[in-house]
Amino acid sequence: HVLLDTFCLLLQGLAFQIVDDLLDILGSSKQLGKPALNDMRAGLATAPVLLAAEEQPGLISLIRRKFKGASDVQYALEMVHDSRGVQRAKELAAQHAQLAARQIEALPASSSPYVLAAREALINITHRVLVRSK
């Protein structure tokens, strides 16, 4: 069904990934169960970094060289925190989760308790994606 495919794309593909990007920047290695800042160390510019680059043009050169300079990751992190990149990424993830929930709400009506329970569970997942801590 097209609505369910769109739900999966918005929630699993976009909202989940953006939250993962945020956790990589905001979380600790202990909390995440993997090294923090792993994406930047791997040369990846994620949503919060790309959004921050709109306000912090100095990030662009770091992104282009894939954060390979000795202090690039730390410098990039400071610029991300000095921008609205984190806030904008949170807002973007919330928008995608909200759109995913709307896809479930747009499914044909049903009085089946199983269908109603499944819908409620899927909508709850959209909220849980946004508040996960790892």
VOSE-647960 format. One record per residue (C-alpha): residue in one letter; z, x, y. Coordinates in steps of 0.5 Angstrom, whole numbers, plus 500, padded with zeros to 3 digits. Layout:
BEGIN
AZXY ...
***
This chain:
BEGIN
H500500500 V498503507 L505501510 L509505505 D504511505 T505511513 F512510512 C512517507 L508520512 L512519518 L519520515 Q518525509 G513529513 L514529520 A522526521 F524530516 Q521537517 I523536525 V530535523 D529541518 D526545524 L532543528 L537545523 D534552522 I536553529 L542550530 G545551523 S549556520 S547560514 K553557511 Q552550513 L545551511 G546554504 K540559506 P539564512 A539561519 L533562523 N529563517 D523560520 M522565526 R524571522 A518568517 G514568524 L513561524 A514557531 T517550529 A518544533 P524546538 V520552539 L513549541 L517544545 A521549549 A515554550 E512548555 E518550559 Q519557557 P512561558 G515567555 L516564548 I508564548 S508572547 L513572542 I510566538 R503570538 R506576535 K510572530 F517574533 K516581530 G519585535 A526588534 S529582539 D524577539 V528572534 Q534573539 Y530572545 A526566543 L533563541 E536564548 M530561551 V530555546 H537554548 D535554555 S530549555 R530542553 G526544546 V532542542 Q533535545 R526533545 A525535538 K531531536 E528525540 L521526537 A524526530 A528519532 Q521516534 H518518527 A524515523 Q524509528 L516508526 A518509519 A523504519 R518499523 Q513500517 I518498512 E520492516 A512490517 L512489509 P511482507 A517477507 S521477500 S527473498 S528477492 P534481492 Y531487489 V526487494 L531486500 A536491497 A530496497 R528495504 E535496506 A535502502 L529505505 I531503512 N538507511 I534513509 T530513516 H537514519 R540519514 V534523515 L536524522 V544526521 R543530515 S546537516 K542541511 
***
